[in-house]
């Protein structure tokens, strides 16, 4: 896995945290849910890449 992929996945996770916080602060459930989904996606991608790294 390249470092670029790791950075992109972490950025997606951090953007999700920001969206979730913004949604929570503004009481916007859709934005909060979108942030949680982005975080889950970023975490899943990171986990997949870690598995790939193990088998190298």
trRosetta pair geometry for C-beta under 8 A, 3 or more apart (Angstrom, degrees):
i j d omega theta_ij theta_ji phi_ij phi_ji
1 5 5.2 -104 -174 69 93 135
1 6 6.3 98 136 -50 118 93
1 49 4.3 73 -104 -166 157 106
1 52 5.6 110 -47 86 104 126
1 53 5.7 -58 12 -64 112 96
2 5 5.0 103 62 2 78 98
2 6 7.3 -142 102 -1 47 86
3 6 5.5 -53 -152 37 40 114
3 7 6.3 41 151 -21 70 104
4 7 5.8 -55 -150 36 31 111
4 8 6.4 32 153 -20 65 106
5 8 5.7 -54 -146 36 32 111
5 9 6.3 30 157 -17 66 107
5 45 7.9 -136 173 158 96 114
5 49 6.1 170 125 -111 125 145
6 9 5.9 -57 -148 37 29 109
6 10 6.3 25 156 -15 65 109
6 46 7.3 73 -134 -119 68 87
6 49 6.7 -171 -84 128 75 159
7 10 5.8 -57 -146 40 30 108
7 11 6.1 33 154 -23 65 108
8 11 5.6 -54 -146 35 29 113
8 12 6.5 32 153 -22 63 103
9 12 5.7 -50 -151 31 32 112
9 13 6.6 32 151 -18 63 104
9 42 5.1 136 -178 -157 67 77
9 45 4.5 -150 -120 99 118 119
9 46 4.7 153 145 -65 141 83
9 49 6.8 -134 -24 1 162 143
10 13 5.6 -53 -152 36 35 113
10 14 6.3 32 152 -17 67 106
10 42 6.9 113 -99 -177 16 124
10 46 7.2 79 -66 -85 67 127
11 14 5.7 -55 -145 40 32 109
11 15 6.2 35 155 -21 66 104
11 42 7.8 -155 69 -122 41 133
12 15 5.8 -51 -145 35 30 111
12 16 6.5 34 152 -22 61 105
12 38 5.8 -142 172 -180 81 91
12 41 6.2 -81 148 96 133 102
12 42 3.8 179 94 -85 100 110
12 45 7.3 50 57 35 145 141
13 16 5.6 -55 -155 33 31 115
13 17 6.7 32 149 -20 64 101
13 38 7.2 170 -107 134 27 82
13 39 5.3 67 -145 -132 67 62
13 42 3.3 -154 -59 111 78 150
13 43 6.1 96 -104 -51 119 70
13 46 7.3 -4 -44 -25 137 133
14 17 5.5 -48 -151 31 37 113
14 18 6.6 39 150 -19 65 102
14 42 7.9 -171 1 -167 52 173
15 18 5.6 -53 -153 36 35 114
15 19 6.4 35 150 -18 67 104
15 35 7.8 -141 127 -129 59 77
15 38 5.8 -84 93 155 91 148
16 19 5.7 -52 -145 37 33 110
16 20 6.2 34 155 -20 65 106
16 34 7.8 -143 -131 128 76 60
16 35 4.6 127 -173 -171 60 59
16 36 6.7 130 179 -74 111 9
16 37 7.1 -147 -131 71 120 45
16 38 3.0 -169 -87 90 104 101
16 39 3.5 -164 115 -47 143 71
16 40 7.7 -170 -163 8 162 55
16 41 7.5 163 -67 41 144 92
16 42 6.2 -147 1 5 134 127
17 20 5.7 -54 -146 36 30 112
17 21 6.3 30 155 -18 64 106
17 35 6.6 124 -79 -179 7 112
17 39 6.1 89 -55 -86 67 119
18 21 5.8 -56 -147 37 30 109
18 22 6.2 27 155 -17 65 107
18 35 6.9 -148 72 -128 45 121
19 22 5.7 -56 -145 39 31 110
19 23 6.1 31 156 -18 66 108
19 31 5.6 -139 -180 175 88 83
19 32 7.4 174 134 -103 78 25
19 34 5.5 -83 153 95 143 94
19 35 3.1 -171 90 -83 94 100
19 38 6.2 83 34 25 139 141
20 23 5.7 -56 -146 39 29 111
20 24 6.2 30 154 -21 64 108
20 31 7.8 176 -97 131 27 75
20 32 5.2 64 -141 -147 60 63
20 35 3.1 -159 -48 113 69 140
20 36 5.6 93 -95 -53 120 68
20 39 6.9 -9 -28 -24 136 131
21 24 5.6 -54 -146 36 30 113
21 25 6.2 28 155 -19 65 108
21 35 7.3 -169 6 -165 54 165
22 25 5.8 -55 -145 38 30 110
22 26 6.1 4 163 3 66 113
22 28 7.4 -17 125 46 78 122
22 31 5.9 -76 97 147 96 137
22 35 7.4 156 41 -62 87 142
23 26 6.3 -68 -137 51 25 93
23 27 7.8 -65 168 111 55 3
23 28 4.5 -102 -139 76 72 86
23 29 6.8 100 177 -108 116 10
23 30 7.2 -147 -130 72 126 44
23 31 3.3 -174 -87 93 105 93
23 32 3.0 -158 114 -53 136 68
23 33 7.4 -152 177 6 167 52
23 34 7.3 151 -58 41 145 89
23 35 5.8 -151 8 2 128 128
24 27 7.6 21 -174 -76 26 38
24 32 5.5 98 -54 -103 67 120
26 31 7.0 27 62 50 119 146
28 31 4.1 37 108 20 119 115
28 32 6.4 157 91 -17 65 87
29 32 5.5 -57 -145 39 34 114
29 33 6.1 34 157 -20 68 107
30 33 5.8 -56 -147 37 29 110
30 34 6.3 31 153 -20 64 106
31 34 5.6 -52 -146 35 32 114
31 35 6.4 36 153 -21 63 105
32 35 5.7 -54 -153 34 30 114
32 36 6.6 30 151 -18 63 105
33 36 5.6 -52 -148 36 34 111
33 37 6.4 36 152 -20 65 105
34 37 5.7 -53 -148 36 32 112
34 38 6.4 34 152 -20 64 104
35 38 5.7 -51 -147 34 32 112
35 39 6.5 33 153 -19 64 104
36 39 5.7 -52 -150 35 33 113
36 40 6.4 33 152 -19 65 105
37 40 5.7 -54 -147 36 32 111
37 41 6.3 34 154 -20 65 106
38 41 5.7 -54 -147 36 30 113
38 42 6.3 30 155 -17 64 107
39 42 5.8 -57 -148 38 30 110
39 43 6.2 28 155 -18 65 109
40 43 5.7 -56 -146 39 29 111
40 44 6.2 30 156 -20 65 107
41 44 5.8 -55 -146 35 28 110
41 45 6.4 27 156 -17 63 106
42 45 5.8 -56 -148 36 30 110
42 46 6.4 30 154 -19 64 107
43 46 5.7 -55 -148 36 31 112
43 47 6.3 32 154 -20 65 105
44 47 5.7 -53 -148 35 32 111
44 48 6.4 33 153 -19 64 106
45 48 5.7 -54 -149 36 32 113
45 49 6.4 30 154 -18 65 106
46 49 5.8 -56 -148 37 31 110
46 50 6.4 35 152 -23 65 104
47 50 5.6 -52 -149 32 32 113
47 51 6.7 35 151 -20 63 102
48 51 5.8 -52 -153 32 33 112
48 52 6.7 36 149 -19 64 103
49 52 5.4 -49 -151 34 38 116
49 53 6.5 42 149 -23 66 102
50 53 5.5 -49 -150 32 35 115
50 54 6.7 42 150 -27 63 99
51 54 5.7 -47 -154 25 35 116
51 55 7.0 17 155 -6 64 107
52 55 6.3 -71 -156 43 32 100
52 56 7.0 48 148 -44 65 97
53 56 5.8 -39 -157 1 37 119
